[in-house]
Amino acid sequence: MNLSGHTVFIPGATSGIGLALALELHARGNTVVIGGRRTGLLAEIAARHPGIDTVRIDTSDAASITAAAAEVLARHPDLDVLVTMAGVMRVEDWHDPASFLASAEEVVTTNVLGPIRLIAAFIEHLRSRPRATVLTVSSGLAFVPLSATPSYNASKAAIHMLSESIRLQLADTGVEVLELVPPSVRTALLPGQEDNELAMPLDEFVAEVMELLRDRPDAGEILVERVKFLRHAEARGDYDKVVQTLNGTDPHARAQAR
């Protein structure tokens, strides 16, 4: 993926990794459209960063995705990059279904159905472009589970396999499918994570992602160095040890989780 000259839509880009990627891509000469639920926050971002366009979208709502896609394509018919960024992470206790079922359903709706619906809304248009990119966002926890977040882990594993599968299906088109696999990054994904010194600083994460996109244009997975501890656990043959370490007290391991 070239790093300039694109028109990019990033739903879920009002904070965290999504916003940081949007600002970096905009600074590199791309037309960027960000999406989110809160119109006031979208207006603030647009005012602070002239040139960035915004659209209201709730990625847990199928009708909202359909409406937002129509709006984005009407204003930006040259759109050629979709980043399925939006997601939620919830701590769950599966001893009691009353305590986790609603959370699990929210996570699956947002993290799995959301990207599926987004891709469905844009794929016909993207296939009409000479070259286009779908960038999905999974997690290191797609490969090694954190016990506190079962539904999140499962949702990101689903995104990983979805990415692998549609990459195969779309190989006969001009649409490339990339998968961004973050480690723990200092965002508000969970309470306190923004100040967690064990998590990767957001600016360092985005800088490394940009380097990887530039230097490894043919890579299907975008893997910063810190996520490889989880991503390659099974291939290294130390999966059980990594699971135990991740869910124990080793700060080095816990710093790799997202």
C-alpha positions as CSV (number, residue, x, y, z in Angstrom):
1,M,0.0,0.0,0.0
2,N,1.4,3.4,-1.0
3,L,1.2,6.0,1.8
4,S,0.0,8.9,-0.2
5,G,-2.5,9.9,-2.9
6,H,-5.4,7.8,-1.5
7,T,-8.9,8.6,-0.3
8,V,-9.4,6.8,3.0
9,F,-12.5,6.1,5.1
10,I,-11.8,5.2,8.8
11,P,-14.9,4.6,10.9
12,G,-14.2,4.5,14.6
13,A,-11.5,7.2,14.2
14,T,-12.6,9.7,16.8
15,S,-9.9,8.6,19.2
16,G,-7.1,6.1,19.8
17,I,-5.5,4.2,16.9
18,G,-8.1,5.2,14.4
19,L,-7.7,8.9,14.9
20,A,-3.9,8.7,15.1
21,L,-3.8,6.8,11.8
22,A,-6.2,9.3,10.2
23,L,-4.1,12.2,11.2
24,E,-0.9,10.5,10.0
25,L,-2.4,9.5,6.6
26,H,-3.8,13.0,6.2
27,A,-0.4,14.5,6.9
28,R,1.1,12.3,4.2
29,G,-1.2,13.7,1.5
30,N,-4.2,11.5,1.6
31,T,-7.9,12.6,1.6
32,V,-9.2,11.2,4.9
33,V,-12.8,10.7,6.0
34,I,-13.4,9.7,9.6
35,G,-16.5,8.3,11.1
36,G,-18.0,8.1,14.6
37,R,-21.2,8.2,16.5
38,R,-20.8,11.6,18.3
39,T,-21.4,14.4,15.9
40,G,-20.1,17.0,18.3
41,L,-16.7,15.2,18.6
42,L,-16.6,14.8,14.8
43,A,-17.2,18.6,14.4
44,E,-14.4,19.3,16.9
45,I,-11.9,17.1,15.0
46,A,-12.8,18.6,11.7
47,A,-12.3,22.1,13.1
48,R,-8.9,21.2,14.6
49,H,-7.8,19.5,11.4
50,P,-8.9,21.3,8.3
51,G,-9.3,19.1,5.3
52,I,-10.4,16.0,7.2
53,D,-14.0,15.1,6.3
54,T,-16.4,13.4,8.8
55,V,-19.5,11.3,8.7
56,R,-21.7,10.0,11.4
57,I,-21.8,6.2,11.7
58,D,-22.6,3.6,14.3
59,T,-20.9,0.4,13.2
60,S,-23.2,-1.6,15.5
61,D,-26.2,-0.5,13.4
62,A,-26.6,-2.0,9.9
63,A,-28.8,0.9,8.7
64,S,-26.3,3.4,9.9
65,I,-23.5,1.7,8.0
66,T,-25.6,1.7,4.8
67,A,-26.5,5.4,5.1
68,A,-22.9,6.4,5.9
69,A,-21.5,4.4,3.0
70,A,-23.9,6.2,0.6
71,E,-22.9,9.6,2.0
72,V,-19.1,8.9,1.9
73,L,-19.3,7.6,-1.7
74,A,-21.4,10.5,-2.8
75,R,-18.9,13.0,-1.5
76,H,-15.8,10.9,-2.3
77,P,-16.3,8.8,-5.4
78,D,-12.6,8.2,-5.7
79,L,-12.5,6.3,-2.3
80,D,-10.0,3.5,-2.5
81,V,-9.1,2.6,1.1
82,L,-11.4,1.3,3.8
83,V,-10.1,0.8,7.3
84,T,-12.5,-1.3,9.5
85,M,-11.2,0.2,12.7
86,A,-14.3,0.4,15.0
87,G,-14.3,-2.0,17.9
88,V,-15.0,-2.5,21.6
89,M,-13.4,-4.5,24.4
90,R,-15.2,-5.7,27.5
91,V,-14.0,-7.5,30.6
92,E,-16.4,-10.5,31.2
93,D,-17.0,-13.1,33.9
94,W,-18.4,-16.2,32.3
95,H,-19.4,-17.9,35.6
96,D,-22.7,-16.2,35.3
97,P,-24.5,-15.7,32.0
98,A,-26.5,-12.7,33.3
99,S,-23.2,-10.9,33.8
100,F,-21.7,-11.5,30.4
101,L,-24.3,-12.2,27.7
102,A,-25.2,-8.6,26.9
103,S,-21.5,-7.7,26.8
104,A,-20.7,-10.6,24.5
105,E,-23.4,-9.7,22.1
106,E,-22.3,-6.1,21.9
107,V,-18.7,-7.2,21.2
108,V,-19.7,-9.6,18.5
109,T,-22.1,-7.1,16.9
110,T,-19.5,-4.3,16.8
111,N,-16.3,-6.2,16.2
112,V,-17.5,-8.9,13.8
113,L,-20.7,-7.9,12.2
114,G,-19.5,-4.3,12.0
115,P,-16.5,-5.0,9.7
116,I,-18.5,-7.6,7.7
117,R,-21.2,-5.0,7.1
118,L,-18.7,-2.3,6.3
119,I,-16.9,-4.4,3.7
120,A,-20.2,-5.4,2.2
121,A,-21.2,-1.8,1.9
122,F,-18.0,-0.7,0.1
123,I,-16.7,-3.8,-1.8
124,E,-18.6,-3.2,-5.0
125,H,-17.2,0.3,-5.2
126,L,-13.7,-0.8,-4.2
127,R,-13.7,-3.5,-6.9
128,S,-14.5,-0.8,-9.5
129,R,-11.3,1.1,-8.6
130,P,-8.0,0.2,-10.4
131,R,-6.4,-0.5,-7.1
132,A,-8.0,-0.5,-3.6
133,T,-7.3,-1.6,0.0
134,V,-9.3,-3.1,2.8
135,L,-7.4,-2.8,6.1
136,T,-8.9,-4.9,8.9
137,V,-7.9,-4.6,12.5
138,S,-7.5,-7.7,14.6
139,S,-5.3,-8.1,17.7
140,G,-2.5,-10.0,19.3
141,L,-5.3,-11.6,21.4
142,A,-6.6,-13.3,18.2
143,F,-3.7,-15.7,18.7
144,V,-3.3,-16.0,22.5
145,P,-6.3,-15.4,24.8
146,L,-6.5,-13.0,27.7
147,S,-8.8,-14.7,30.2
148,A,-10.6,-11.5,31.2
149,T,-11.9,-10.7,27.6
150,P,-13.3,-13.9,26.0
151,S,-15.6,-12.3,23.5
152,Y,-13.0,-9.8,22.4
153,N,-10.4,-12.5,21.9
154,A,-12.9,-14.5,19.8
155,S,-14.1,-11.6,17.8
156,K,-10.5,-10.7,16.8
157,A,-9.8,-14.3,15.9
158,A,-12.8,-14.1,13.6
159,I,-11.4,-11.0,12.0
160,H,-8.1,-12.7,11.4
161,M,-9.7,-15.6,9.6
162,L,-12.1,-13.4,7.8
163,S,-9.1,-11.4,6.5
164,E,-7.3,-14.5,5.4
165,S,-10.4,-15.8,3.6
166,I,-11.5,-12.7,1.7
167,R,-7.9,-12.1,0.7
168,L,-8.0,-15.4,-1.1
169,Q,-11.4,-14.7,-2.7
170,L,-10.4,-11.2,-3.8
171,A,-7.1,-12.3,-5.3
172,D,-8.6,-12.0,-8.8
173,T,-9.5,-8.3,-8.2
174,G,-7.6,-5.1,-7.6
175,V,-8.5,-5.1,-3.9
176,E,-5.8,-6.0,-1.5
177,V,-6.7,-7.1,2.0
178,L,-4.3,-6.2,4.8
179,E,-4.7,-7.1,8.5
180,L,-3.3,-4.7,11.2
181,V,-2.5,-6.7,14.4
182,P,-1.9,-4.3,17.3
183,P,-0.4,-5.2,20.7
184,S,-1.6,-3.4,23.8
185,V,-1.5,0.3,22.8
186,R,-2.1,3.3,25.1
187,T,-5.7,4.1,24.2
188,A,-9.0,4.2,26.0
189,L,-10.0,0.7,24.8
190,L,-10.1,-0.4,28.4
191,P,-10.3,1.8,31.5
192,G,-6.8,2.8,32.6
193,Q,-5.1,1.6,29.4
194,E,-4.2,5.2,28.2
195,D,-1.9,5.5,31.2
196,N,-0.6,1.9,31.3
197,E,3.2,2.2,31.0
198,L,3.3,-1.5,29.9
199,A,1.3,-0.7,26.8
200,M,3.0,0.6,23.6
201,P,2.8,4.4,23.2
202,L,0.4,5.4,20.5
203,D,2.7,7.5,18.5
204,E,5.4,4.8,18.5
205,F,2.8,2.3,17.3
206,V,1.6,4.4,14.4
207,A,5.1,5.3,13.4
208,E,6.1,1.7,13.2
209,V,2.9,0.8,11.3
210,M,3.7,3.5,8.7
211,E,7.3,2.1,8.3
212,L,5.9,-1.4,7.8
213,L,3.4,-0.2,5.2
214,R,6.2,1.6,3.4
215,D,8.8,-1.1,3.6
216,R,6.7,-4.3,3.3
217,P,4.0,-3.4,0.7
218,D,3.3,-7.1,-0.1
219,A,2.8,-8.2,3.5
220,G,-0.7,-9.4,4.3
221,E,-0.3,-8.8,8.1
222,I,1.0,-5.6,9.6
223,L,3.0,-6.8,12.7
224,V,4.8,-4.3,14.9
225,E,7.7,-6.0,16.8
226,R,5.9,-6.0,20.1
227,V,3.0,-8.1,18.9
228,K,5.1,-11.0,17.6
229,F,5.4,-12.4,21.1
230,L,1.7,-13.4,20.8
231,R,1.3,-13.7,17.0
232,H,4.0,-16.4,16.7
233,A,3.6,-18.3,19.9
234,E,2.1,-21.4,18.3
235,A,4.7,-21.4,15.5
236,R,7.5,-21.1,18.0
237,G,6.1,-24.0,20.0
238,D,5.7,-22.1,23.3
239,Y,2.0,-21.4,23.1
240,D,1.1,-22.9,26.5
241,K,3.9,-21.0,28.2
242,V,2.8,-17.7,26.5
243,V,-0.8,-18.3,27.6
244,Q,0.3,-18.8,31.2
245,T,2.6,-15.8,31.1
246,L,0.0,-13.5,29.5
247,N,-2.5,-14.4,32.1
248,G,-0.1,-14.3,35.0
249,T,2.1,-11.5,36.4
250,D,4.9,-11.2,33.9
251,P,4.9,-7.5,32.9
252,H,6.8,-8.2,29.7
253,A,4.1,-10.5,28.5
254,R,1.1,-8.4,29.6
255,A,2.6,-5.5,27.6
256,Q,2.1,-7.5,24.4
257,A,-1.7,-8.0,24.8
258,R,-4.3,-5.8,23.2
